[in-house]
Amino acid sequence: MDELASPTHPRMFSLQKIVEISYYNMGRIRLQWSRIWEVIGDHFNKVGCNPNEDVAIFAVDSLRQLSMKFLEKGELANFRFQKDFLRPFEHIMKKNRSPTIRDMVVRCIAQMVNSQAANIRSGWKNIFSVFHLAASDQDESIVELAFQTTGHIVTNVFEKHFAATIDSFQDAVKCLSEFACNASFPDTSMEAIRLIRHCAKYVSDRPQAFKDYTSDDMNVAPEDRLSCIINRCKLDVRTRGLTVMFEVMKTYGHTFEKHWWQDLFRIVFRIFDNMKLPEQQTEKAEWMTTTCNHALYAICDVFTQYFESLNGVLLDDILAQLYWCVQQDNEQLARSGTNCLENVVILNGEKFSPETWDKTCNCMLDIFKTTIPHYLCLLCSQDSVSQKSLDIQSRSDDQHSISSSDRAAMENRRQSQYSSASGMTEDGPRKIQEQRLFSALLIKCVVQLELIQTIDNIVFFPATSKKEDAENFAAAQRDAVCSADVSVETQDQGMYRYLTSEQLFKLLDCLLDSHHFAKAFNSNNEFDRQKLENFNMLSFKGKSKPNLLKQETSSLACGLRILFRMYTDESRRDAWEEVQRRLLNVCSEAVAYFLALTSESHREAWTNLLLLFLTKVLKINDERVRTLAPAATQTAGWHAPQLAWQRNQELNWPGTQSVVERYYEVVCRGLPKPCHLYVKHLVLLGFFSKSIVSPVM
């Protein structure tokens, strides 16, 4: 080492003699040679990292020659001499930052692979370690050569000599993942992901080889490395990695053991880990909108494909993940959470056990409860935002539904009101906090509407209710109001028949809670648009104020469909008494509310809902009507003049008149005598034709 210390004229004589001695003693038995190499190898480690490139080049080239000679002898099973012999290349690659030396090391290793692949055994670990270090380099020639050689090993050498390379299989996959994570070379990243998928094929085609050789964890290696790529790379690369990871699951999942799935999804769920999400708000929003959103749909697809294997293992975790998604302040992810819940239930509901249905219904119930924007109603129902009016501790009903962030924002708002009253100006952080709060409230409104549609689609199958509304409206327009002329919904579609009455009542309670909240918000006489403007509601990112009119009508419509379906279902006779009680309460309340509406646009929004209520009654057979009618006196009898007046006045509702007439023709058959006087009076006034009452009076 002293001879090599001169920075200008280092002497190579001793180094050259060491190389010659090594060459001539290579024929000794392996045990003797390994002891010699412990000393010589350490010397090459130091010489290869010499700051003088000439010395380092000589050392690396000498190592190459000795390695080629050593590899020609091959290696017996259960020995690791090659691994010890090639370790200096790994050390030099790790410690020497000279591009010239690093490039030379990669070229030496590539030459060994191309000429001695059949003889390499334990040395593969060193080879992949060198390429792993080269993968993160910024020199294009180094990365390109290392990747080309790695690709050759994966596609050709593994195919021919897999038994000899199986010990280094995980090292190969880790090496490829490092290539994929190098952001400077996106084309190489994409190709590396393709090769990782190719590695998964080896695992699937040779399951016995892995079981005999190593632990079961080996089977998860490709997906594990893809997860690392997803967490480390930019959008385009991680999207490709995500796609390939789930392609591997879908293609080879039938070979997975139960505990493999558990380990694999433990890795997958890290994508949604709050602690691992980017800190910056814009990056976090992008991550949720793209990667989390993509992963959520893919997880549900895999769960559906392997439902029999995964139901008992992952159902709770998937429901918890869907619940987490709808709680986030990201509209796209929240929508996706409800859509995925709908897809999982519709595609697998036929195979659900009663316990699974209970878990699913409870999940929907929890989502409903936690996404009702109670704070929005508080803002709009108070004349001023004072400490007394925003004292959350005194409102036990709202305590469970308002998140800690909402309460903190309300406290800040209360304090800012006093500051403003004292002449203090609004500060930037408070405005940002307000915007985030109102953004979260708007997202909750969206989730409520999405969840209502989800329940409708689950119970009655997607698009069934929309088709029914269209048919009811078309039938009313052409005066085809007889029950025979209005098509009955398909009984075999949807998950209705798989749900117990108790579970349906649970969903019904959710719908009615949502309806009551929306109705309270929409009918609030103290609602002040200027107040919301002051709280940045109208100006928030150009969006209009929250409008819960659709939530009000769609939640009630879905609830009515469930109640009327149960009321005419012979298999649910034991629940008819409870259904009738609920049906009368809901209908009475709905009709009274409708008659009290003063806004023309609000009444128009109830058109389809009113048609649904009337036509559902028309579809009930006469015997059931006679059972229902006496109890419906409050609903149908005493409201008859008002409904008839609405029928006569609302001429801009085409077809509604005939439906109302037919409704009273059917319902009056079971009404008490006093109610008939109302209908006769309406006939005299010209609201109804005499043909309505003549058959029943």
Phi, psi and omega per residue, in radians:
M1 nan -0.522 3.110
D2 -1.164 -0.621 3.118
E3 -1.125 -0.523 -3.094
L4 -1.568 -0.034 -3.042
A5 -1.312 -0.358 -3.117
S6 -1.164 2.203 -3.107
P7 -1.270 -0.369 -3.065
T8 -1.854 -0.761 -3.093
H9 -2.295 1.246 3.112
P10 -1.208 2.516 -3.137
R11 -1.674 2.221 -3.052
M12 -1.726 -0.012 -2.969
F13 -1.005 -0.889 -3.093
S14 -1.134 -0.687 3.128
L15 -1.098 -0.720 3.133
Q16 -1.137 -0.678 3.127
K17 -1.175 -0.609 3.088
I18 -1.096 -0.714 3.111
V19 -1.092 -0.763 -3.124
E20 -1.137 -0.740 3.123
I21 -1.075 -0.728 3.118
S22 -1.085 -0.713 -3.088
Y23 -1.132 -0.784 -3.056
Y24 -1.332 -0.379 -3.128
N25 -1.678 0.070 -3.087
M26 -1.200 -0.275 3.137
G27 -1.429 -0.101 3.116
R28 -1.123 2.864 3.094
I29 -1.100 2.684 -2.994
R30 -1.068 -0.593 -3.114
L31 -1.150 -0.727 3.097
Q32 -1.193 -0.770 -3.090
W33 -1.108 -0.635 -3.129
S34 -1.119 -0.609 3.110
R35 -1.224 -0.660 3.085
I36 -1.133 -0.742 -3.065
W37 -1.228 -0.405 3.073
E38 -1.007 -0.662 -3.132
V39 -1.438 -0.824 -3.083
I40 -1.179 -0.710 -3.138
G41 -1.061 -0.711 3.107
D42 -1.121 -0.624 3.093
H43 -1.138 -0.723 3.109
F44 -1.145 -0.574 3.079
N45 -1.018 -0.771 -3.109
K46 -1.286 -0.743 -3.105
V47 -1.189 -0.654 -3.140
G48 -1.141 -0.355 3.124
C49 -1.794 0.240 3.120
N50 -1.085 2.369 -3.131
P51 -1.092 -0.372 3.077
N52 -1.420 2.022 -3.049
E53 -1.112 -0.566 -3.141
D54 -1.089 -0.743 3.119
V55 -1.135 -0.792 -3.122
A56 -1.115 -0.708 3.123
I57 -1.093 -0.746 3.126
F58 -1.084 -0.718 -3.132
A59 -1.139 -0.776 -3.116
V60 -1.164 -0.731 3.138
D61 -1.142 -0.676 3.093
S62 -1.126 -0.714 3.078
L63 -1.044 -0.722 3.136
R64 -1.045 -0.820 -3.112
Q65 -1.111 -0.782 3.127
L66 -1.116 -0.683 -3.129
S67 -1.145 -0.754 3.122
M68 -1.057 -0.729 3.120
K69 -1.149 -0.717 -3.106
F70 -1.186 -0.710 -3.107
L71 -1.193 -0.430 3.138
E72 -1.089 -0.449 -3.107
K73 -1.374 -0.233 -3.107
G74 1.272 -2.998 -3.120
E75 -2.624 2.359 3.115
L76 -1.339 2.786 3.138
A77 -1.089 2.573 3.085
N78 1.226 0.207 3.043
F79 -1.907 2.720 -3.073
R80 -2.312 0.579 -3.115
F81 -1.190 -0.636 3.125
Q82 -1.079 -0.706 -3.140
K83 -1.058 -0.739 3.109
D84 -1.201 -0.648 -3.065
F85 -1.221 -0.647 -3.074
L86 -1.539 -0.032 -3.088
R87 -1.066 -0.573 3.109
P88 -1.027 -0.589 3.085
F89 -1.053 -0.741 3.141
E90 -1.133 -0.724 -3.140
H91 -1.138 -0.781 -3.127
I92 -1.129 -0.713 -3.141
M93 -1.123 -0.589 -3.100
K94 -1.365 -0.649 -3.000
K95 -1.696 -0.530 -3.063
N96 -1.590 2.107 -3.092
R97 -1.676 0.069 3.132
S98 -1.206 2.160 3.123
P99 -1.025 -0.619 -3.120
T100 -1.128 -0.815 -3.122
I101 -1.188 -0.733 3.141
R102 -1.103 -0.735 3.093
D103 -1.087 -0.694 -3.135
M104 -1.156 -0.710 3.109
V105 -1.052 -0.792 -3.138
V106 -1.093 -0.695 -3.137
R107 -1.190 -0.647 3.096
C108 -1.112 -0.780 3.130
I109 -1.127 -0.710 3.127
A110 -1.079 -0.689 3.117
Q111 -1.118 -0.721 3.108
M112 -1.060 -0.770 -3.122
V113 -1.097 -0.766 -3.077
N114 -1.217 -0.498 -3.045
S115 -1.861 -0.440 -3.028
Q116 -2.213 0.421 -3.074
A117 -1.015 -0.622 -3.092
A118 -1.198 -0.408 -3.085
N119 -1.704 -0.163 -3.086
I120 -1.394 2.355 3.083
R121 -2.190 -1.575 -3.116
S122 -1.241 -0.266 -3.126
G123 -1.210 -0.226 3.138
W124 -1.063 -0.593 -3.136
K125 -1.087 -0.734 3.100
N126 -1.157 -0.672 -3.135
I127 -1.080 -0.838 -3.138
F128 -1.215 -0.507 3.078
S129 -1.156 -0.718 3.085
V130 -1.106 -0.772 -3.131
F131 -1.217 -0.524 3.076
H132 -1.112 -0.713 3.092
L133 -1.214 -0.623 3.126
A134 -1.243 -0.463 -3.058
A135 -1.109 -0.518 -3.116
S136 -1.622 0.103 3.141
D137 -1.251 2.770 3.106
Q138 -1.768 -0.047 3.104
D139 -1.483 2.108 -3.024
E140 -1.105 -0.701 -3.092
S141 -1.141 -0.671 3.119
I142 -1.142 -0.843 -3.121
V143 -1.111 -0.755 -3.082
E144 -1.110 -0.820 -3.121
L145 -1.157 -0.761 3.129
A146 -1.083 -0.714 -3.116
F147 -1.234 -0.700 3.100
Q148 -1.037 -0.746 3.141
T149 -1.187 -0.713 3.096
T150 -1.093 -0.734 3.092
G151 -1.086 -0.682 3.098
H152 -1.098 -0.708 3.125
I153 -1.107 -0.806 -3.060
V154 -1.180 -0.734 -3.046
T155 -1.510 -0.534 -3.048
N156 -1.973 -0.929 -3.075
V157 -1.132 -0.773 3.108
F158 -1.014 -0.645 -3.106
E159 -1.154 -0.658 -3.059
K160 -1.595 -0.604 -3.015
H161 -2.250 0.841 -3.031
F162 -1.144 -0.640 -3.122
A163 -1.078 -0.597 -3.135
A164 -1.380 -0.386 -3.062
T165 -1.786 -0.109 -3.034
I166 -1.069 -0.518 3.125
D167 -1.091 -0.444 -3.079
S168 -1.918 0.284 -3.071
F169 -1.088 -0.811 3.131
Q170 -1.105 -0.615 3.102
D171 -1.114 -0.643 3.110
A172 -1.124 -0.752 -3.131
V173 -1.159 -0.725 3.096
K174 -1.101 -0.664 3.103
C175 -1.093 -0.773 3.125
L176 -1.119 -0.661 3.141
S177 -1.150 -0.562 3.099
E178 -1.202 -0.662 3.035
F179 -1.070 -0.736 -3.113
A180 -1.137 -0.493 -3.083
C181 -1.531 -0.018 3.101
N182 -1.408 1.808 -3.034
A183 -1.200 -0.249 -3.090
S184 -1.344 -0.289 -3.068
F185 -2.329 1.383 -3.053
P186 -1.098 -0.590 3.124
D187 -1.130 -0.713 3.083
T188 -1.116 -0.660 3.125
S189 -1.060 -0.795 -3.131
M190 -1.118 -0.732 -3.137
E191 -1.183 -0.615 3.104
A192 -1.109 -0.686 3.102
I193 -1.117 -0.674 3.091
R194 -1.078 -0.701 3.137
L195 -1.209 -0.570 3.060
I196 -1.105 -0.698 3.072
R197 -1.092 -0.641 3.099
H198 -1.114 -0.619 3.095
C199 -1.123 -0.617 3.104
A200 -1.074 -0.560 3.105
K201 -1.143 -0.669 3.087
Y202 -1.066 -0.737 -3.141
V203 -1.092 -0.737 -3.110
S204 -1.224 -0.678 -3.087
D205 -1.323 -0.383 -3.076
R206 -2.243 0.977 -3.091
P207 -1.114 -0.631 -3.094
Q208 -1.188 -0.611 3.133
A209 -1.081 -0.718 3.131
F210 -1.248 -0.674 3.135
K211 -1.134 -0.678 -3.129
D212 -1.275 -0.537 -2.989
Y213 -1.602 -0.707 -2.970
T214 -2.498 -3.018 -3.088
S215 -1.340 2.936 -3.125
D216 -1.167 -0.355 -3.096
D217 -1.084 -0.391 -3.135
M218 -1.008 -0.530 -3.050
N219 -1.215 -0.302 -3.107
V220 -1.701 -0.050 -3.007
A221 -0.964 -0.875 -3.123
P222 -1.016 -0.767 -3.123
E223 -1.191 -0.605 3.120
D224 -1.080 -0.788 -3.129
R225 -1.203 -0.598 3.080
L226 -1.112 -0.633 3.090
S227 -1.094 -0.675 3.083
C228 -1.106 -0.686 3.105
I229 -1.080 -0.756 -3.119
I230 -1.070 -0.701 -3.076
N231 -1.372 -0.311 -3.031
R232 -1.906 -0.393 -2.926
C233 -1.711 2.986 3.096
K234 -1.317 3.044 -2.938
L235 -0.975 -0.884 -3.041
D236 -1.128 -0.699 -3.119
V237 -1.257 -0.769 -3.108
R238 -1.211 -0.519 3.060
T239 -1.139 -0.741 3.091
R240 -1.145 -0.722 3.102
G241 -1.085 -0.705 3.120
L242 -1.116 -0.763 3.136
T243 -1.075 -0.814 -3.114
V244 -1.157 -0.671 -3.130
M245 -1.036 -0.788 -3.132
F246 -1.347 -0.456 2.997
E247 -1.097 -0.709 3.101
V248 -1.084 -0.765 3.118
M249 -1.070 -0.805 -3.089
K250 -1.184 -0.601 -3.079
T251 -1.383 -0.710 -3.015
Y252 -2.012 0.137 -3.093
G253 -1.076 -0.443 -3.126
H254 -1.168 -0.263 3.129
T255 -1.679 -0.068 -3.055
F256 -1.361 2.507 2.985
E257 -1.445 2.886 -3.089
K258 -1.029 -0.808 -3.084
H259 -1.274 -0.351 3.036
W260 -1.133 -0.755 3.133
W261 -1.055 -0.746 -3.131
Q262 -1.082 -0.794 3.122
D263 -1.137 -0.701 -3.088
L264 -1.157 -0.798 -3.130
F265 -1.287 -0.399 3.002
R266 -1.106 -0.609 3.073
I267 -1.258 -0.754 -3.088
V268 -1.100 -0.719 -3.081
F269 -1.196 -0.203 3.043
R270 -1.109 -0.401 3.119
I271 -1.020 -0.560 -3.078
F272 -1.688 0.067 -3.074
D273 -1.168 2.120 -3.128
N274 -1.034 -0.592 -3.104
M275 -1.227 -0.371 -3.097
K276 -1.759 -0.119 3.139
L277 -1.223 2.660 3.127
P278 -1.025 2.600 -3.116
E279 -1.336 -0.677 -3.115
Q280 -1.158 2.419 -3.055
Q281 -1.109 -0.720 -3.121
T282 -1.170 -0.732 3.117
E283 -1.160 -0.665 3.118
K284 -1.134 -0.726 3.114
A285 -1.111 -0.724 3.107
E286 -1.123 -0.733 3.133
W287 -1.064 -0.767 -3.126
M288 -1.194 -0.729 -3.079
T289 -1.221 -0.576 -3.055
T290 -1.781 -1.232 -2.994
T291 -1.188 -0.881 3.132
C292 -1.087 -0.711 -3.130
N293 -1.107 -0.821 3.119
H294 -1.072 -0.810 -3.108
A295 -1.106 -0.648 -3.091
L296 -1.098 -0.828 3.113
Y297 -1.119 -0.697 -3.118
A298 -1.160 -0.698 3.099
I299 -1.045 -0.775 3.138
C300 -1.148 -0.625 3.081
D301 -1.114 -0.782 3.126
V302 -1.133 -0.725 3.125
F303 -1.064 -0.707 3.124
T304 -1.190 -0.732 -3.101
Q305 -1.126 -0.659 -3.104
Y306 -2.047 0.785 -3.045
F307 -1.025 -0.756 -3.095
E308 -1.060 -0.630 -3.122
S309 -1.430 -0.561 -2.973
L310 -1.740 -0.255 -3.037
N311 -1.000 -0.872 -3.108
G312 -1.337 -0.241 -3.051
V313 -1.705 -0.716 -2.902
L314 -2.151 -0.049 -3.062
L315 -1.000 -0.837 -3.117
D316 -1.065 -0.721 -3.137
D317 -1.156 -0.683 -3.123
I318 -1.207 -0.741 3.093
L319 -1.096 -0.694 3.098
A320 -1.129 -0.642 3.131
Q321 -1.219 -0.680 3.080
L322 -1.119 -0.712 3.090
Y323 -1.077 -0.736 3.117
W324 -1.062 -0.716 -3.075
C325 -1.114 -0.738 -3.099
V326 -1.293 -0.201 3.105
Q327 -1.531 -0.167 -3.058
Q328 -1.405 2.677 3.129
D329 -1.476 0.941 3.124
N330 -2.453 1.938 -3.001
E331 -1.068 -0.745 -3.113
Q332 -1.090 -0.768 -3.134
L333 -1.202 -0.649 3.111
A334 -1.128 -0.758 3.079
R335 -1.075 -0.751 -3.125
S336 -1.098 -0.619 3.115
G337 -1.048 -0.794 3.123
T338 -1.226 -0.667 3.126
N339 -1.124 -0.711 3.129
C340 -1.190 -0.665 3.067
L341 -1.046 -0.753 3.100
E342 -1.078 -0.795 -3.120
N343 -1.099 -0.763 -3.130
V344 -1.055 -0.773 -3.079
V345 -1.250 -0.776 -3.099
I346 -1.142 -0.701 -3.076
L347 -1.386 -0.402 -3.065
N348 -2.136 -0.038 -3.039
G349 -1.011 -0.571 3.139
E350 -1.096 -0.423 -3.106
K351 -1.759 0.046 -3.131
F352 -1.224 2.467 2.968
S353 -1.506 2.886 3.092
P354 -0.982 -0.631 3.119
E355 -1.155 -0.674 3.113
T356 -1.150 -0.700 3.102
W357 -1.106 -0.686 3.107
D358 -1.072 -0.767 3.124
K359 -1.096 -0.729 -3.113
T360 -1.159 -0.787 3.123
C361 -1.117 -0.685 3.105
N362 -1.129 -0.632 3.090
C363 -1.096 -0.787 3.109
M364 -1.134 -0.649 3.098
L365 -1.102 -0.755 3.126
D366 -1.117 -0.712 3.121
I367 -1.111 -0.752 3.113
F368 -1.025 -0.837 -3.052
K369 -1.131 -0.679 -3.036
T370 -1.510 -0.144 -3.124
T371 -1.939 0.093 3.017
I372 -1.279 2.069 -3.055
P373 -1.387 1.254 -3.092
H374 -1.038 -0.611 -3.100
Y375 -1.110 -0.541 3.098
L376 -1.081 -0.740 3.138
C377 -1.196 -0.607 3.105
L378 -1.102 -0.725 -3.136
L379 -1.073 -0.700 -3.000
C380 -1.540 -0.150 -3.078
S381 -1.821 -0.077 -3.109
Q382 -1.856 2.494 3.112
D383 -1.223 -0.552 3.109
S384 -2.598 2.681 -3.140
V385 -1.643 1.585 -3.115
S386 -1.954 3.023 -3.134
Q387 -1.106 -0.634 -3.114
K388 -1.211 -0.755 -3.071
S389 -1.276 -0.386 -3.134
L390 -1.878 0.392 3.110
D391 -1.354 1.660 -3.030
I392 -1.192 -0.504 -3.093
Q393 -1.098 -0.461 -3.121
S394 -1.504 -0.018 -3.112
R395 -1.990 1.514 -3.067
S396 -1.169 -0.520 -3.130
D397 -1.167 -0.565 -3.090
D398 -1.587 -0.206 -3.032
Q399 -1.051 -0.645 -3.066
H400 -1.464 -0.285 -3.048
S401 -1.798 -0.198 3.129
I402 -1.758 2.170 -3.086
S403 -1.252 2.906 -3.135
S404 -1.098 -0.603 3.115
S405 -1.168 -0.659 3.102
D406 -1.116 -0.766 -3.115
R407 -1.129 -0.667 3.114
A408 -1.124 -0.707 3.131
A409 -1.159 -0.652 3.118
M410 -1.140 -0.695 3.101
E411 -1.114 -0.734 3.105
N412 -1.108 -0.685 3.132
R413 -1.126 -0.716 3.134
R414 -1.060 -0.769 3.132
Q415 -1.161 -0.635 -3.112
S416 -1.202 -0.490 3.108
Q417 -1.102 -0.732 3.122
Y418 -1.208 -0.614 3.116
S419 -1.140 -0.740 -3.141
S420 -1.137 -0.667 -3.139
A421 -1.140 -0.408 -3.138
S422 -1.608 0.104 3.105
G423 1.621 0.127 -3.124
M424 -1.434 2.492 -3.116
T425 -1.497 2.701 3.120
E426 -1.251 2.420 3.125
D427 -1.695 2.787 -3.088
G428 -1.063 -0.841 -3.124
P429 -0.997 -0.636 -3.138
R430 -1.166 -0.678 3.108
K431 -1.112 -0.725 3.119
I432 -1.084 -0.716 3.137
Q433 -1.140 -0.675 3.098
E434 -1.104 -0.772 -3.141
Q435 -1.070 -0.733 3.116
R436 -1.127 -0.691 3.125
L437 -1.081 -0.856 -3.100
F438 -1.216 -0.551 3.038
S439 -1.080 -0.745 3.116
A440 -1.127 -0.667 3.119
L441 -1.142 -0.723 3.111
L442 -1.124 -0.676 3.116
I443 -1.132 -0.662 3.085
K444 -1.083 -0.672 3.082
C445 -1.089 -0.717 3.121
V446 -1.117 -0.767 -3.123
V447 -1.102 -0.705 3.103
Q448 -1.013 -0.813 -3.125
L449 -1.151 -0.730 3.127
E450 -1.113 -0.685 -3.094
L451 -1.236 -0.608 3.045
I452 -1.053 -0.803 3.115
Q453 -1.141 -0.608 3.112
T454 -1.094 -0.796 3.124
I455 -1.115 -0.715 3.107
D456 -1.069 -0.774 -3.133
N457 -1.181 -0.643 3.142
I458 -1.187 -0.819 -3.057
V459 -1.273 -0.722 -3.004
F460 -2.008 0.028 -3.116
F461 1.398 2.450 -3.076
P462 -0.981 2.460 3.066
A463 1.284 -0.121 -3.132
T464 -1.127 -0.788 -3.098
S465 -1.179 -0.692 3.103
K466 -1.103 -0.712 3.117
K467 -1.129 -0.688 3.122
E468 -1.126 -0.759 3.107
D469 -1.061 -0.737 3.132
A470 -1.120 -0.704 3.126
E471 -1.187 -0.695 3.099
N472 -1.075 -0.755 -3.118
F473 -1.179 -0.731 3.130
A474 -1.139 -0.700 3.125
A475 -1.146 -0.681 3.122
A476 -1.148 -0.640 -3.135
Q477 -1.173 -0.571 -3.122
R478 -1.729 0.232 3.117
D479 1.104 0.368 3.108
A480 -1.596 1.336 -2.985
V481 -1.806 -0.009 3.068
C482 -1.186 2.591 -3.090
S483 -1.057 -0.496 3.141
A484 -1.245 -0.397 -3.091
D485 -1.548 -0.243 3.139
V486 -1.797 2.071 -3.037
S487 -1.112 2.494 3.127
V488 -1.573 2.482 -3.106
E489 -1.085 2.623 -3.131
T490 -1.167 2.201 -3.050
Q491 -1.393 -0.371 -3.013
D492 -1.582 -0.159 -3.119
Q493 -1.658 2.803 3.140
G494 1.405 3.026 -3.079
M495 -1.712 0.199 -3.076
Y496 -0.953 -0.791 -3.039
R497 -1.241 -0.252 3.138
Y498 -1.649 -0.167 -3.112
L499 -1.644 2.393 3.062
T500 -1.326 2.856 3.126
S501 -1.071 -0.663 3.123
E502 -1.088 -0.719 3.128
Q503 -1.190 -0.667 3.087
L504 -1.134 -0.700 3.090
F505 -1.100 -0.615 3.120
K506 -1.132 -0.774 3.085
L507 -1.144 -0.662 3.122
L508 -1.086 -0.730 3.113
D509 -1.065 -0.688 3.088
C510 -1.067 -0.806 -3.111
L511 -1.089 -0.759 -3.101
L512 -1.232 -0.602 3.050
D513 -1.083 -0.747 3.107
S514 -1.125 -0.705 3.117
H515 -1.106 -0.770 -3.112
H516 -1.151 -0.667 3.106
F517 -1.132 -0.829 -3.133
A518 -1.096 -0.681 3.141
K519 -1.137 -0.710 3.117
A520 -1.124 -0.672 3.130
F521 -1.194 -0.792 -3.065
N522 -1.262 -0.504 -3.080
S523 -1.720 0.157 -3.092
N524 -1.171 1.964 -3.120
N525 -1.213 -0.359 -3.112
E526 -1.637 0.179 -3.129
F527 -1.089 2.303 -3.056
D528 -2.208 1.886 -3.134
R529 -1.085 -0.683 -3.129
Q530 -1.078 -0.540 3.130
K531 -1.122 -0.758 3.121
L532 -1.166 -0.595 3.089
E533 -1.105 -0.709 3.119
N534 -1.107 -0.515 3.132
F535 -1.654 0.349 3.060
N536 1.148 0.325 -3.085
M537 -1.267 -0.793 -3.089
L538 -1.311 -0.563 -3.078
S539 -1.548 0.014 -3.076
F540 -1.223 1.824 3.086
K541 0.912 0.574 3.039
G542 1.341 0.111 -3.107
K543 -1.506 2.640 3.097
S544 -1.402 2.991 -3.122
K545 -1.124 2.710 3.133
P546 -1.048 2.330 3.103
N547 -2.128 1.907 -3.064
L548 -1.724 0.364 -3.108
L549 -1.147 -0.742 3.123
K550 -1.149 -0.658 3.079
Q551 -1.099 -0.693 -3.136
E552 -1.078 -0.784 -3.057
T553 -1.441 -0.725 -3.071
S554 -1.205 -0.635 3.109
S555 -1.140 -0.740 3.120
L556 -1.195 -0.681 3.131
A557 -1.069 -0.774 3.126
C558 -1.131 -0.710 3.105
G559 -1.097 -0.718 3.102
L560 -1.121 -0.703 3.127
R561 -1.073 -0.735 3.129
I562 -1.126 -0.803 -3.099
L563 -1.129 -0.809 -3.137
F564 -1.160 -0.619 3.105
R565 -1.131 -0.748 3.113
M566 -1.187 -0.582 -3.087
Y567 -1.210 -0.424 3.140
T568 -1.867 0.154 -3.093
D569 -1.640 1.964 -3.106
E570 -1.115 -0.466 -3.108
S571 -1.330 -0.117 -3.121
R572 -2.039 0.600 -3.137
R573 -0.999 -0.610 -3.102
D574 -1.156 -0.314 -3.133
A575 -1.822 0.019 -3.051
W576 -1.067 -0.664 -3.118
E577 -1.088 -0.790 3.113
E578 -1.185 -0.666 3.113
V579 -1.095 -0.778 -3.129
Q580 -1.089 -0.738 3.121
R581 -1.062 -0.817 -3.141
R582 -1.152 -0.708 -3.095
L583 -1.099 -0.774 -3.137
L584 -1.143 -0.725 3.129
N585 -1.096 -0.797 -3.104
V586 -1.147 -0.799 -3.098
C587 -1.152 -0.763 3.133
S588 -1.058 -0.796 3.139
E589 -1.129 -0.704 -3.112
A590 -1.166 -0.782 -3.124
V591 -1.147 -0.741 3.121
A592 -1.079 -0.717 3.132
Y593 -1.157 -0.729 -3.131
F594 -1.095 -0.745 -3.112
L595 -1.182 -0.382 -3.129
A596 -1.549 -0.091 -3.116
L597 -1.201 2.412 3.117
T598 -1.946 -0.331 -3.127
S599 -1.442 2.232 -3.135
E600 -1.128 -0.730 3.135
S601 -1.138 -0.598 3.119
H602 -1.176 -0.722 3.116
R603 -1.164 -0.678 3.124
E604 -1.100 -0.582 3.122
A605 -1.149 -0.378 3.140
W606 -1.576 0.086 -3.076
T607 -1.003 -0.984 -3.121
N608 -1.112 -0.573 3.132
L609 -1.182 -0.723 3.103
L610 -1.154 -0.738 3.094
L611 -1.088 -0.694 3.121
L612 -1.081 -0.804 -3.132
F613 -1.060 -0.798 -3.095
L614 -1.202 -0.795 -3.097
T615 -1.218 -0.535 3.070
K616 -1.120 -0.663 3.087
V617 -1.140 -0.674 -3.129
L618 -1.107 -0.512 -3.095
K619 -1.396 -0.218 3.119
I620 -1.323 2.385 -3.134
N621 -1.202 2.840 -3.007
D622 -1.057 -0.637 -3.125
E623 -1.114 -0.749 3.125
R624 -1.196 -0.596 3.115
V625 -1.132 -0.733 -3.140
R626 -1.132 -0.530 3.075
T627 -1.250 -0.668 -3.069
L628 -1.422 -0.578 -2.941
A629 -1.062 -0.794 3.140
P630 -1.002 -0.690 3.119
A631 -1.303 -0.301 -3.110
A632 -1.585 0.186 -3.108
T633 -0.970 -0.802 -3.129
Q634 -1.070 -0.617 -3.082
T635 -1.396 -0.931 -3.008
A636 -1.587 -0.732 -3.033
G637 -1.234 -1.014 -3.039
W638 -1.279 -0.360 3.092
H639 -1.613 0.026 -3.062
A640 -1.005 -0.879 -3.134
P641 -1.032 -0.718 -3.092
Q642 -1.195 -0.752 3.100
L643 -1.094 -0.708 3.131
A644 -1.127 -0.693 3.098
W645 -1.089 -0.735 3.084
Q646 -1.048 -0.719 -3.141
R647 -1.059 -0.720 -3.086
N648 -1.297 -0.530 -3.051
Q649 -1.526 -0.660 -3.036
E650 -1.417 1.202 -3.108
L651 -1.244 -0.240 3.138
N652 -1.486 0.112 3.040
W653 -1.863 1.531 -3.053
P654 -1.116 2.314 3.052
G655 1.557 -0.233 -3.071
T656 -1.202 -0.542 -3.080
Q657 -1.025 -0.813 -3.077
S658 -1.160 -0.588 3.127
V659 -1.186 -0.741 3.119
V660 -1.098 -0.739 3.125
E661 -1.067 -0.811 -3.134
R662 -1.127 -0.618 3.121
Y663 -1.034 -0.833 -3.126
Y664 -1.260 -0.508 3.077
E665 -1.092 -0.667 -3.122
V666 -1.404 -0.851 -3.015
V667 -1.211 -0.606 -3.062
C668 -1.121 -0.317 3.140
R669 -1.087 -0.504 -3.100
G670 -1.879 0.062 -3.087
L671 -1.411 2.674 3.049
P672 -1.110 2.816 -3.096
K673 -0.979 -0.732 -3.132
P674 -0.983 -0.559 -3.108
C675 -1.217 -0.473 -3.137
H676 -1.104 -0.519 -3.132
L677 -1.082 -0.634 3.123
Y678 -1.088 -0.831 -3.089
V679 -1.137 -0.722 3.088
K680 -1.058 -0.710 3.114
H681 -1.071 -0.686 3.138
L682 -1.166 -0.607 3.109
V683 -1.131 -0.773 3.136
L684 -1.076 -0.595 3.141
L685 -1.387 -0.133 3.099
G686 1.556 0.169 3.136
F687 -1.275 -0.719 -3.125
F688 -2.116 2.789 3.044
S689 -1.449 2.743 -3.092
K690 -1.153 -0.403 -3.110
S691 -1.120 -0.334 -3.128
I692 -1.221 -0.759 -3.003
V693 -1.652 -0.361 -3.065
S694 -1.048 -0.635 3.138
P695 -1.283 -0.369 -2.977
V696 -2.033 -0.192 -3.066
M697 -1.666 nan nan
